[in-house]
Amino acid sequence: MKKTVFAFLSILFFISCQTRETEKNPINYIPRNAAVIIQTPNLKLFQQQVTSLSFLEENSISAITKLNKDLGFLKYADSITESILAISVSKQQNFNYSIISKQQPNFKLDSISNKAVENIKSEGVTYQKLNLEGSEFFISDGGSPFIISNSESQLRQILNKENLLQNKSFTKTYKAISPKATSLIINHNQLNEFQKNLFPNIKLESLKNYAGWSAVDIELSKNGISFNGLSIANHKENLHKILANTQPVSIEFPTIVPKNSGGFIALGYQKPKIFLQNLKEFKQDSIEKREDELLLNTREAGIIFGEENSVLALKTLVTTEATDLIAGYANLEENYRDFPIYKVSQPDILKKLFTPFLQVNNTNFVAAIDQFLVFGKTASELRDLIANYVNKNTMAHEEHYTNSIQKLAEESSILIAGNTTLLKSRLAKAVSKELRDEMKNLNFGEHKIAILQLVEEDDFAHIHGNFESQKTQNTSANKAKEVLSLSLEAELLTEPVLVKNHLNNQMDIAVQDINNTLYLISNKGSIFWKKKLKGPILGEIQQVDLFKNGKFQLAFATPYSIEVLDRNGNTVKPFPLKFQDEITQPLSLFDYDTNRKYRFLITQKDEVFMYDKNGKSVKGFDFRKTKSEILQAPKHLRIQYKDYIVFPEASGKLNILSRQGKHRVNVKETIDFSKNKWYEFENDFVSTNAEGNLVKVNQKGVVSTKRTNFKENHSVSARPNLLVSLSENILKIKGKEISLDYGLYTDPKIFLVNNKYYISLTDLQSQKVYVFDSNAILLPGFPVYGTTGIDINNANVDQGPEFVVKGGEKEVLLYKF
């Protein structure tokens, strides 16, 4: 009997101890209206870690400053461990903080001169009011748990066990976090007042309604923050339910998002039929609509945030032709870089298709870009997006993005990424007026991107995310970037070139269209003038300074004239020089001593004629005629201070003349010429023969052939100490070989800009422009889109080079790199 009584009393004692322990558990003292709850094994350490975040060290954020001030009493406590910090918003729109801890810390107040301690007994509870260095707070009087609050009324409610949080979903969520980690818990139902206080000018309905509770374990480091956790739905009105059983996907959305955008939000669903059913049930919409077919043939949908407008993008199923889905909604407007852009005939049909997740407003135009359909307000913004996609200037190719997603799960139900470059302006619009300047002046430094991922599974969603600084090797600042796209009235005939503008010391663009109209265009895209010529320009447009006053003119030949035009497109007398016989090669323009004493030389089959700036035949130039047709425009080369005029003729003879037109080098050996020009290289004349071998002629006329086995359509280019060749897909620069994709390439060109060599070529089949340095290294951001050879120079006031190229049939493009 005694044993039975003893056992019974032991059980009662054990139960009472358990009850007291449960009552003392800090989670039982959280205010009901807490919107944000932080659980940490060491509150003081957590505050120190937050304060030392590099982003917060670089910025003064008033909300953080106020929080640190309100928690300023922590520096007087020896330690506060295993604590919960509950943050709520009062009816007066003030933030209330309550710290609930198992143990009472020791406050070291002896060294504080400005302090006041007041014992208070009110409403049946006792507590203390402390004022330390102007920071006022209230603490419970002994017992466990120990409670500190900046709100006297909230402390009294907690001590009286009034309006405390009692929620099964919260308990379930709390059990999922790690007790050894610092964790953040969000009460979605209480976010409304939080949002009004911090972000009054933005709607956060999707965030507030996504789930009932969310909790993440936080990892803080000097570089930033990363987190992992879960969201739990409370009821069927939570957005989480819409993605239930749809199965996540490996999101490809970033491949279409321009790197200079504000970021994106993307939904992923392997089972679009279930997604549509869930969406309709959520919206209580049982009516079948025509636009439902669009959703059923997609697996990703999202919004790309632009500086002004946002666009909607849908990724179609592999088995679906994107253009078929919009056949009944849109009419072809144009083709841009081989991608069709349509005018949408029913722009309102998509406005509510993806609500409440995606708010769609601008769907006047749609572009079909591989498997994506992208809807936007204007065709212009879709052209910009296509240009970035073709040039791979997208978020998927940014190092900071690829680094960030390595910490995420492979598949997503929702993926959100914010580019911090544009995040400042969006934050400035979201906050109240008094905080606007603060947001505009944020310094994100190496924090390039903020990213959040949700992965649906059963009745909850996994959460992953990070916001960390990254010292990447990304060379985005120096990557090739399209800065101008201009459409002319007709298809381009010539390759656009850069020409000097003596008015601003920059460069303009000159180009001719198929109607023989010549354009002069600023590097900003303004057309200065256009002039109808009587024929196509032969070769490249060159420049002269006929009057030696620093004012440049354009010089070129057409089939029957030599033309010189001034800055305003007016003919400069005595030009044009007109001819009865056809000019068969581009204009040769010589300035032997760089003293602007120009010589204009034209070729008419087997004859050459030289003129001065006054349009008179140059006396003393005695050469007139070859024995066979001249194959290339005569070229001036200076080797070891000697001037040579070089040109091949059909008979196999290489003519190397002096300034006076006399044979300066007698080349006795005939050469089976290739199409390649002649260059100076290592003090010799160099080109190739039709057999694909390198041919050198020294200054005594001795010919040497090096067996290089170049293929039939090979090409070479050279400078005095630089030789470049292309044979099929093998590009060779200074002896270094680069294997390119097979294609149809333009001849490689060599440019010297800012004392640095650049080698360019364009694959006409894939429409890709490549630029290498003299060490055979492809420059960052290349290849980019282009359909002709290019012209490189320093076109504006900065030190970086630019190049101009033809894009679409009527399009002029300018890139900087």
PALUM-475529 format. One record per residue (C-alpha): z, x, y. Coordinates in steps of 0.5 Angstrom, whole numbers, plus 500, padded with zeros to 3 digits. Each point is the difference from the previous one (the first is absolute). Layout:
BEGIN
ZXY
...
REM end
This chain:
BEGIN
500500500
502506505
493503498
496494502
504499507
499507501
492499499
500494504
503503506
496506499
494496501
502496506
502507503
493503498
496493503
505501506
498507502
492498498
501494505
503505506
495505499
494495500
504497507
500507502
493502499
496501507
494495498
505494500
501502507
493500503
499495506
495494498
495501505
499508499
493501500
500507498
505503496
501508498
504502495
502508499
504504497
502504506
499496507
501506504
495505496
495494501
501500507
499507501
494500495
497495505
501503506
497507497
493496498
495504504
497494503
506498503
501507503
494500503
500493503
506496504
500493497
505495504
501496493
502506497
504503506
504493500
501500493
503507500
504499506
503493496
502505494
502505505
507500497
498503493
501507503
507498501
501498493
501506494
495496495
498493499
497500493
498494495
498496506
496494502
497499507
498493501
496499507
499493502
498496507
505496504
498494503
500504507
494504497
505506499
500505494
506499496
502506495
506499495
502506495
503498494
503506496
505500494
504506503
503500507
498507504
505504504
498500507
502506504
501498507
505505503
494504503
498494504
502499507
496493501
503496495
504493499
503497494
502492500
503497494
498492500
502494496
496494500
498494496
504503494
498507500
502507503
495505502
499506505
496500506
498507502
496503506
498507499
496504505
497493503
498498493
504493498
501498493
505496495
503502494
504497494
507501500
501504493
499497493
493500496
495500502
500503507
495497505
498502507
495496504
498500507
501492500
507498501
498493498
496502494
506505497
505494501
495496496
499505494
508501500
500492499
495500495
496495504
492500500
499506495
494501496
500497493
493500497
498500493
494504502
503505504
505501495
494501495
497505505
506504501
500501493
494503500
501506505
503507498
508500502
499508501
494499505
500497507
496493500
497496505
501492498
496495504
501493501
494497501
503493502
504503506
494504503
498495505
505502505
499507499
493500501
501496507
505506502
495506498
493497500
500494504
492500501
498500493
500495494
503503493
500494496
497503494
506505500
505495501
497495495
498505495
506500496
508498500
502507500
498507499
503507499
498507500
504506498
498505506
499508500
501503507
498507501
498504506
493498499
501493500
502494496
497497493
503494496
499497493
503493499
498493498
499493503
503493497
497493502
505495501
496494499
493498500
499500507
500507500
493504501
502504494
498494495
493500502
499507497
504498494
496502493
494502504
501508498
499505505
494505501
499507502
498498507
493503502
501497507
501507504
493502498
498495506
505501505
498505506
505505500
500499508
502492499
508498500
500499493
500494495
503495496
497499493
501495494
498502493
499495494
497501493
500493499
497496506
500493497
508501499
500502507
496494503
504495496
507503502
497500507
498493500
507498497
503504505
496496506
500493496
493500500
496497494
493500503
495504498
496504505
494503501
503507502
505500494
494503496
500506505
508501498
498499493
495506500
505505503
505504498
503503507
500497507
503503506
500501507
498506504
504501506
495502506
502502507
498494503
497495494
502500493
495499494
501497493
497503494
499498493
499504494
496496495
500501493
496505496
496494497
498497507
495502505
503500506
494497504
500494495
506497502
498499508
493498498
502493503
504502506
496505503
493503503
498507500
501503507
498507499
500506495
505506502
500506496
497496494
506495500
498493502
504496506
499493500
502495506
505495496
498492501
506498499
505504503
506496499
500499492
504506499
506499505
505497496
497502493
506506499
505497504
506501501
499507498
494502504
499497507
492500501
497499507
493503501
495499494
494499505
496506496
501503493
497506497
499502492
502507499
500501493
505496496
503498507
499494505
502502507
501494505
501502507
499497507
494504502
494503497
502507504
507500497
497500493
495505501
506505502
503498494
494502496
499506503
507502499
499498492
493504500
503506503
507499496
504500506
505495496
507500499
499501492
497507502
506502505
505505497
506497503
498493497
499503493
506504500
504494502
497496494
502505495
507497501
498493498
498496494
493501498
499492500
502495506
500493501
501502508
499506503
501501508
499506504
501502507
496505504
505503505
495502505
499492501
507498498
503502507
495495504
502494495
507501500
500500508
497493499
505498495
506502504
503497506
498502507
506505501
498504494
493500501
499507503
505503495
495498494
494502504
503507501
502501492
499507498
498499492
499507500
498502492
502493498
492498499
501493496
505495498
499497493
503494496
498498493
502493496
499500493
501493497
503499493
503494497
505497505
501506505
496505503
500508500
501503507
498507502
498503506
501506505
500503507
500507500
497506504
495504497
497507502
494499496
494505500
496494503
494502505
499493503
500503507
494504498
496496495
494497502
500494504
495495502
501499508
493496501
496496497
494497505
494495497
494501504
494495501
495503495
501505494
501507501
494505499
503507501
507503499
505499506
502506503
505502505
498503507
504503506
502495505
501505506
503494504
506500496
500507496
499495494
495498495
495494500
496497494
492500500
496496495
494497499
498493497
494498496
497497506
500507503
506498505
504506502
507499501
506504504
507497498
507503502
505502495
503494501
494495498
497498507
493501500
498503507
493499499
494499495
493502501
493498496
496506498
493500498
502503493
505503496
504506501
498506496
506503497
507501504
501498508
502507503
503501507
498505506
503501507
493501504
503501507
506504498
505496503
504498494
496493499
497499494
494497498
497497493
494504497
496498494
493499498
496493497
493501497
496501506
505502506
506504502
505496503
506502505
505495502
506500505
507497499
497494502
494499496
495502505
494505499
501507503
494503503
495503498
502496493
497497496
495505498
495496496
495502495
494497497
501504493
506498496
506504500
502501493
507503500
506499504
501503507
502508500
504501505
502508502
505503505
500507498
505503504
504493501
498501508
497493500
493503500
497495495
494500496
497494497
496501494
496495496
496500494
493496498
498502493
498507500
501501508
506502504
501499508
506502504
502497507
505502505
504495504
495499505
495497494
496507501
497504494
504506499
496506502
502506496
500496494
494501496
501497493
495494499
498498493
502501493
495501494
503494497
504494502
507501503
505497495
507501505
501500507
501507502
507502501
503506504
505504497
503506503
502506495
504506503
498499507
492499498
497493501
495497495
496494499
500498493
495494496
497500494
493497499
496497494
497506497
506503499
501505506
506501503
499501508
505504503
498501508
503503506
501496506
493502502
497497494
499506497
501502492
507503501
501501492
494500496
501496493
495502496
502496494
499493499
505495498
500494497
504496505
505495499
502494505
506504502
500503507
501508502
506502502
504507502
505502494
503507500
495503505
494497496
495494500
502496494
497493497
498498493
494500496
497494496
502503494
508499502
501507502
503503506
495504504
502506505
496503505
503506504
498502507
494505497
497494496
502502493
501494496
506500494
501494496
506498496
500496494
505494502
496495495
501494505
497494498
494497503
503496506
505505502
502502507
503505504
503501507
503507503
503503505
501508501
505500496
500494496
496497495
500493497
495497494
500494497
496499493
501493497
507499500
503507501
502502507
501507501
503503506
501507501
499501492
506495499
497494496
502492501
498495495
498494503
498493497
493499498
496497506
495501505
502505505
498502507
499507502
507503501
501502508
504505503
504499506
504505504
505496505
506503503
498507496
501496494
494499495
499493497
495498494
498493499
495496496
499493498
499497493
495494502
501496494
508499500
499501508
506505500
500506506
504506497
502506505
503506497
503506504
497507499
505501494
496495496
506495501
499493501
503497507
506495499
497493500
493502498
496497497
499494505
494495501
494502503
492499498
497507504
501507501
505501506
501504506
507503502
503502506
506499505
498494503
506498504
506504504
504501494
499506496
499497493
492499498
496494499
494498497
495495501
496496494
496494499
504495496
496493499
493499502
501499507
507503500
502507504
507503497
505505503
505503496
506505502
503505496
REM end
